Amino acid sequence: MLLAEVLQALQPKSGGHYTDGTLGAAGHAAAILESSSPAGWLYGCDRDSAAVEAARERLGRFAGRFELRQSNFSELADWIAPESCDGVLLDLGVSSPQLDLAERGFSFQQDGPLDMRMDRRQPLTAKDLVNSASQEKLAEIFWEYGGESQSRRVARAIVAERQNRVIQTTRQLASVIERVLPRHGKRAHPATRVFQALRIAVNDEISSLKIGLEAAFRILKPQGRLAVITFHSLEDRVVKNFGRARARDYTFTGGVDVPELRRPRAPELKWCPRKAITPGQAEMIENPRSRSAQLRVMEKMSAPSKVTGSR
Ligand SMILES: C[S@@+](CC[C@H](N)C(=O)[O-])C[C@H]1O[C@@H](n2cnc3c(N)ncnc32)[C@H](O)[C@@H]1O
């Protein structure tokens, strides 16, 4: 997704070092290695062991030019040296292989166990959350992570259902949601928001993203670029806030940005370009999932030789 735009942002070159924190099916990783031939290097990770294995196979022809790990991108700085990379990519969310495999439990389109773990070594599954979280907690998850306006109704229906039987499968959960949120016309399936919210909660995606952005920034060289593809406004807001805070030419104390409490400092990054990049018409037609994708690109500034400050 947004492949040409990612390459345009990172401008891979031979001898450069790049990191793909979300390998997935390794489409971006392969393109980065291809365009940094013959001597570009790629660090790659994914939380999902199946993705790492698939990537290893797909990238076979670039053997000797990459290192892959099963890992959360929040841990990038634990194994990649600070200021060593020319470009870092985070392509957030789930991959098609994860969505398409019923046994992974990400999709209500097919019946599977209510799982949704990207990293299957993690104990917590969607089934655990759906069957044991309080009604209030479920409503909070559906509202905060899914923007579901009927979050309380859905949470109440789930709690009523689980008093009769354990909610085990994706279809079982989808039909509870369908009963309280009937489908209107061509709008998205009523379970869409709830499934998205559960996935974000099970994988603790927002915390990973906040820590991952810091880690990605740490491993970037000055003038290196961080490219992040988001799929919903919640993720995009985290990326925007991260970039905004570092693009300012001042910091402020006290948690509120008022002119009297500002202290000048050199910005740590700049946006390039200023606005989010969205897929072109052709890509949106070919891949309807790309409609909600947005790419934001930040460039790390060189450390200033002398910090100007006021007292
Ligand atoms: C949209 S797909 C990436 C697709 C990939 N760019 C490609 O070209 O095929 C997102 C991938 O990121 C992984 N992922 C999501 N959050 C992650 C995290 N915090 N750390 C590592 N991998 C993560 C998912 O397991 C999934 O495989």
The ligand as a Gaussian input file, in Angstrom:
#p B3LYP/6-31G(d) Opt

LIG

0 1
 C       -0.448000      -3.612000       7.229000
 S        0.576000      -4.952000       7.635000
 C        2.120000      -4.558000       6.910000
 C        2.184000      -4.895000       5.444000
 C        3.575000      -4.764000       4.855000
 N        4.046000      -3.386000       4.856000
 C        3.651000      -5.353000       3.467000
 O        4.209000      -4.698000       2.570000
 O        3.163000      -6.470000       3.282000
 C        0.885000      -4.677000       9.325000
 C        1.803000      -5.701000       9.991000
 O        2.312000      -5.070000      11.151000
 C        2.378000      -5.987000      12.210000
 N        2.352000      -5.186000      13.427000
 C        1.339000      -4.430000      13.905000
 N        1.700000      -3.819000      15.041000
 C        2.992000      -4.186000      15.274000
 C        3.934000      -3.865000      16.296000
 N        3.617000      -3.077000      17.325000
 N        5.177000      -4.389000      16.209000
 C        5.518000      -5.208000      15.159000
 N        4.651000      -5.566000      14.187000
 C        3.405000      -5.057000      14.248000
 C        1.212000      -6.900000      11.992000
 O        1.434000      -8.140000      12.614000
 C        1.146000      -6.984000      10.461000
 O        1.861000      -8.097000      10.000000

